[in-house]
Amino acid sequence: MKHRLAVFLIAFALLLFSGCSQPQSHHFQKSPHSENSGLKPTTEVEFPGSKTKITLPKANESLPPPPYTPYNIIPEPEATNVPLDTVISVSFPRPPAYLKLEIEPETKFSHVKKEMTHYSAKFTFYLAEPLKPGTKYTVTIIAGQEKPPGQNSSPYLKKSWNFTTLTPEIEIMPMPGKYFNCSLGNKSNGNESKILLEDARIEFVFLKEEDMCPPTAAWYGVNPGDLGIAVTGHLKSEYDRDYWTSLFARAYDSKGEVVGGSLDPGHICGVIPLHLKSNGTSYFEVHLKYRKDIRLIKIFSGCVYKIPPP
């Protein structure tokens, strides 16, 4: 009896040990997003200025109905007075496998940012250069379920919308064709020079570090990448010998209050030196921070020197 009990206990122990030593097999269903860190599926994105090039199906191929409708579109369709430094943004309830942005007139973008909230995705496109003022733009978004080429790779969504940028009303003084008076600070001493403003124009740019003197930039609260104004043009010297002059600009609001000034590095922060050749023309370019309330930009110059500024 004792022998049978001992055999039974040994057999039970072996059975228990063999069961514990066997590897356990667990079967989990593979998540469709597991290859991309949980909730961050990969989206191939193409936009003007990007290195990615997506081959889309031919124009005569039909578009299957879109399963996901884009929302939170920025700028809104038919929006007007859109800022020149706006972003273009679109969200989807589910991120597409590829996304292509087209825009007319052609504009380049610097990069795109993708943000995930649960399963939804927001794509924000950042401009490489400001938009043109008073211009109507057409944006087209093309989204697909599969990365082309291949079967069933037709885009499942194609959406277009328009918006129009604002037109800043900014005047330049003096008017082209006028002579400068020798200007010190913001005031003229009344002595008319022989320096003529031949032409001047305004362009909107994203400011760079080399466009600004650090103390002046700090004074006006300017950072690289801010929307700025580049005032460019030519001075005509009617002197019979070469001279040097200084040039700077001030921005004014509708009440005549100073709201900005030129930022450029020079012998004085915000003031640039120019070499005036006898009876010749000299190119100039100064930069200011853009503000919605700027109505007038005055250019100051006119004083001449026989030697360059220190």
C-alpha angles and dihedrals in degrees: 000000000000089000092054091048091052092050091049092051093048092049091048091050092051092049092050093048094048091051093052094047095055114100113248116236116216120183118203126179109246113247114236088228098044092103091059106048102276110291099014108089116182118259121191107217130193126187137154106292096022125120092224115098118193119200106219125198120264119283094249093060114105122245116233115226113278114252091196127045118211117236141178091047114187123229092030117240112276091008116160133202089031112177116256091235097049122141123229112229137175132175132206131197085228125019115250122231091240134013130191127192123199127181135186127234087041115259130173125229128208100211147329128238123209121202125187124206109181101306098337123094133209121200119197121189118203123208122242090202133015120270120253116265119251093011130138112225129195117208123195124192119197117187130182140192094219134034108254143267107057142070118318090011096130112132110261094202135040117170129171132186139167137227135173126222125228124261112226112214103218125157125203124218136233096038115239109271094038127113123239124240115220102271127200114184108329094327135082124224089215096247110129113221131208091245114112127197098231097182141339136186141176126236128179116229143163105253120242131203091254090057094066144053108229098232092048092045090051091049092054094037096243128159131185109272095034118132109263144176122240113200109199134174147111136279120212117212118206095182119119092230138038119275141173124233139177126233133192139155139223129201123218135191127224090278093055094252119144108249101165148358144201113294102196125131114245142128083305121026108263094013124097127201119229129195109222115204118209108273089348138116128248127200119228135187128182130175132219133177113257118243128177092231097056110118103157136032117195121199116210125201139111105117112111133204133194092219130044117262116264 
